[in-house]
Amino acid sequence: MAISASMVKELRERTSAGMMECKKALTETDGDMDAAVQLLRTSGAAKADKKAGRIAAEGVVSIYISDDSKLGVIVEINSETDFVAKGEDFQGFAADIAAAVASENPADIDALNETKLPSGETVDGIRRTLIAKLGENITVRRFDRIVAADDEVISSYQHGLKIGVLVRTVGGNENIGKDLAMHIAAMKPLCVSPDEVPADAVEKEKAVFTAQAAESGKPPEIIEKMIVGRINKFLNEVALHGQTYVKDSSTTVGKLLKSESASINQFTRVEVGEGIEKKVEDFAAEVAAQAKGV
């Protein structure tokens, strides 16, 4: 059966596969459109499974804020290269997922992968189709969904495609939420106040400070004061309230909030690739190993 350009066009619209792949699928199925769709989906699933082990540490952060600023969603979607992450298909996929998290409130990543998008296909189904189309491993890594109380608002800040922040605040001027989100994007606080710093993080720092102070040769009572001082400094560096405000170095975030009669009740910061161990290519070593037959 002769495969027309209109048939190839229709199959591309239904599957997002490449033109040559569509023509090949139609040829193999003798022009049967439904069979060609199934063939491409099967092929795409196989490609997705084959690429699943490849490190995807690039990607984008996508943010959704409801019109009334009472609901905020942030998601991280990963790809292997920045080139793919900048594409319209990839960014559109990320935006659709953020909207789906907002509307469907999935419990976790597994539930999100089974969530249907406006096209009628599941998140995982579209992900696999994109893998086949774009030729890279693509993963839906994480998401957070924040809901505000009656007296609270959700604000956000996004730095390019790589860093995103959501904050839940009460009071203050209309820009306080975005200003705080910008600060958090830049300064990476672990939590809102010093008493929320995880105990294990404090103990790790204390062990380092204790070892350093012991080398000073000072009396035990002086060493103890040194350790307490350094721990307090550490707490103020990693807790939002104690950090020097990025837009005004003469004050801290805690003092800013007090002056604005405002408070921040929650924040989440997502940076693409954070915590993913990237593969470092050493081509010289690779060539040397091949030359030795390793």
C-alpha positions in Angstrom: 0.0 0.0 0.0 1.3 3.5 -0.9 2.0 5.6 2.2 0.9 9.2 1.7 2.2 12.3 3.3 -1.1 12.9 5.0 -0.9 9.5 6.6 2.5 10.2 7.9 1.3 13.6 9.2 -1.6 12.0 11.0 0.6 9.4 12.7 3.1 12.1 13.8 0.3 14.1 15.4 -1.0 11.0 17.2 2.4 9.8 18.5 4.9 12.7 18.3 7.3 10.3 16.6 9.8 11.3 13.9 8.7 11.5 10.3 10.9 8.6 9.2 9.8 6.4 12.1 6.1 7.1 11.2 6.7 6.2 7.6 8.5 3.1 8.5 5.7 2.0 11.0 3.0 2.6 8.4 5.0 0.6 5.8 5.4 -2.3 8.2 1.7 -2.3 9.1 0.6 -1.9 5.5 -1.0 1.5 6.2 -3.0 0.4 9.3 -3.0 3.5 11.4 -4.0 1.9 14.7 -1.5 -0.8 14.2 1.2 1.7 13.4 0.4 3.7 16.6 0.7 0.5 18.6 4.0 -0.4 16.9 5.5 3.0 17.7 4.3 2.9 21.3 5.9 -0.5 21.7 9.1 0.7 20.1 9.1 3.8 22.3 8.6 1.7 25.5 11.5 -0.5 24.5 13.7 2.6 23.9 12.6 4.1 27.2 13.5 0.9 29.1 16.9 0.8 27.3 17.7 4.4 28.3 16.4 4.0 31.9 19.9 3.5 33.4 21.4 6.6 31.9 22.0 9.5 34.2 19.6 12.4 33.8 20.9 15.3 35.8 19.9 18.2 33.6 16.3 19.4 33.2 13.9 22.0 34.4 12.0 23.2 37.4 8.3 24.1 36.6 6.0 26.0 38.9 2.3 26.3 39.1 0.5 29.0 41.2 -3.3 29.1 41.4 -5.1 32.4 40.5 -6.0 33.0 44.1 -2.4 32.3 45.3 -3.7 29.6 47.7 -2.1 26.6 45.9 1.5 26.2 44.7 3.2 23.3 43.0 6.9 22.8 42.0 8.2 19.9 40.0 11.6 18.8 38.8 11.8 16.9 35.5 15.2 15.6 34.3 16.9 15.0 31.0 20.4 14.0 30.1 21.4 17.3 28.4 20.6 20.9 28.8 19.8 21.1 25.0 16.8 18.8 25.4 15.7 20.6 28.6 15.4 23.8 26.7 13.1 22.3 24.0 9.4 23.3 23.8 8.2 19.6 24.1 10.2 19.0 27.3 9.1 22.3 28.9 5.5 21.8 27.9 5.6 18.3 29.5 7.0 19.8 32.7 4.3 22.5 32.8 1.5 19.9 32.2 2.9 17.8 35.1 2.8 20.8 37.5 -0.8 21.5 36.5 -1.7 17.8 37.0 -0.1 17.8 40.5 -2.2 20.9 41.3 -5.5 19.4 40.1 -5.1 15.7 41.0 -2.9 15.9 44.2 -1.1 12.6 43.7 0.3 10.9 46.8 3.8 10.2 45.4 5.8 9.8 42.1 4.3 6.4 41.4 0.8 7.9 41.6 1.8 10.9 39.5 3.2 8.6 36.8 -0.3 7.0 36.5 -2.1 10.4 36.4 -3.7 11.2 33.1 -2.9 14.5 31.4 -5.3 16.5 29.2 -4.3 14.3 26.2 -5.8 11.2 27.9 -2.4 9.5 28.3 -0.6 8.9 31.6 2.4 11.0 32.6 4.6 7.9 32.2 3.1 7.1 28.8 3.9 10.6 27.5 7.4 10.4 29.2 8.2 7.3 27.3 6.9 8.8 24.0 9.2 11.8 24.6 12.2 9.5 25.3 11.6 7.8 21.9 11.2 11.2 20.2 14.1 13.1 21.9 16.5 10.2 22.3 17.4 10.8 26.0 16.4 9.3 29.3 13.7 11.5 30.9 12.7 11.2 34.5 10.0 12.8 36.7 12.1 13.2 39.8 10.1 15.0 42.5 7.4 17.5 43.3 6.0 19.5 46.2 2.5 20.9 46.6 1.7 23.7 49.1 -1.7 24.8 50.2 -2.3 28.1 52.0 -4.7 28.8 54.9 -7.2 31.6 54.7 -4.8 34.3 55.9 -1.8 33.0 54.0 -0.6 33.4 50.4 1.7 31.3 48.2 4.5 33.2 46.3 7.2 32.0 44.0 10.5 32.8 42.3 12.1 31.0 39.5 15.8 31.6 38.5 16.0 30.6 34.9 15.0 27.0 34.4 17.2 25.5 37.1 16.1 26.9 40.5 12.6 27.4 41.8 11.2 28.4 45.2 7.7 28.4 46.8 6.9 30.2 50.0 3.8 30.4 52.3 3.6 33.7 54.1 1.3 35.7 56.3 1.2 39.5 56.4 3.7 42.0 55.1 3.7 44.0 51.9 2.6 42.6 48.6 6.2 41.9 47.5 7.4 40.2 50.7 6.7 36.6 49.4 8.6 37.0 46.2 11.4 38.9 47.9 11.8 36.0 50.4 11.7 33.4 47.6 14.5 35.3 45.8 16.5 35.3 49.0 16.0 31.5 49.5 17.0 30.8 45.9 20.3 32.6 46.4 21.1 31.6 50.0 19.8 28.0 50.3 18.6 27.9 53.9 17.9 24.5 55.4 14.8 25.6 57.4 12.9 28.7 58.7 14.3 29.1 62.2 17.4 27.8 64.1 15.4 25.4 66.3 14.3 23.6 63.1 17.9 22.7 61.9 18.1 18.9 61.9 20.0 17.5 64.9 22.3 15.4 62.7 23.4 18.5 60.8 24.2 20.2 64.1 26.1 17.2 65.5 28.2 17.0 62.3 29.2 20.6 62.6 29.8 20.3 66.3 32.2 17.4 65.8 34.2 19.5 63.3 34.3 22.6 65.5 35.3 20.5 68.5 38.2 19.0 66.6 39.3 22.4 65.4 39.0 24.0 68.9 41.0 21.2 70.5 44.0 21.9 68.3 44.1 25.5 69.6 45.6 24.4 72.9 43.3 26.6 74.9 41.8 25.7 78.3 38.6 23.5 78.2 36.3 26.3 79.4 37.5 28.5 76.5 37.1 25.7 74.0 33.5 25.2 75.2 32.7 28.8 74.6 34.4 28.6 71.2 32.2 25.7 70.2 29.0 27.3 71.4 29.8 30.5 69.4 30.6 28.6 66.3 27.4 26.5 66.6 25.3 29.6 67.0 27.0 31.1 63.9 26.3 28.0 61.9 22.6 28.0 62.9 22.2 31.5 61.8 23.9 30.8 58.5 21.6 27.8 57.6 18.3 29.0 59.1 16.4 31.6 57.2 15.7 33.9 60.1 19.3 34.4 60.9 20.6 34.9 57.4 21.7 38.4 56.2 19.1 39.6 53.8 20.3 39.6 50.2 18.6 42.8 49.3 19.8 44.7 52.4 23.0 43.6 54.1 22.3 45.8 57.1 19.5 43.5 58.4 18.6 39.8 58.7 15.5 38.0 57.3 14.2 37.6 60.9 14.4 41.4 61.5 12.9 42.1 58.1 9.9 39.9 58.9 9.4 41.6 62.3 9.5 45.1 60.7 6.9 44.0 58.1 4.7 42.2 60.7 5.0 39.2 58.5 6.0 35.5 59.0 7.0 32.7 56.6 5.4 29.4 57.6 6.9 27.1 54.9 9.2 27.1 51.9 10.5 24.6 49.4 13.5 25.1 47.2 14.3 22.9 44.2 17.4 23.0 42.1 17.8 20.8 39.1 20.2 17.9 39.5 20.7 18.5 43.2 22.0 15.3 44.8 22.4 13.5 41.6 25.9 12.1 41.0 26.9 13.2 37.5 29.0 10.9 35.4 32.4 12.6 34.6 33.7 11.7 31.2 37.5 11.1 31.1 38.1 10.5 27.4 41.9 10.2 27.8 41.5 7.5 30.4 38.8 5.7 28.3 41.1 5.7 25.2 44.0 4.4 27.4 41.9 1.7 28.8 40.8 0.6 25.4 44.4 0.6 24.1 45.3 -1.8 27.0 42.3 -4.0 26.2 40.6 -3.3 29.6 
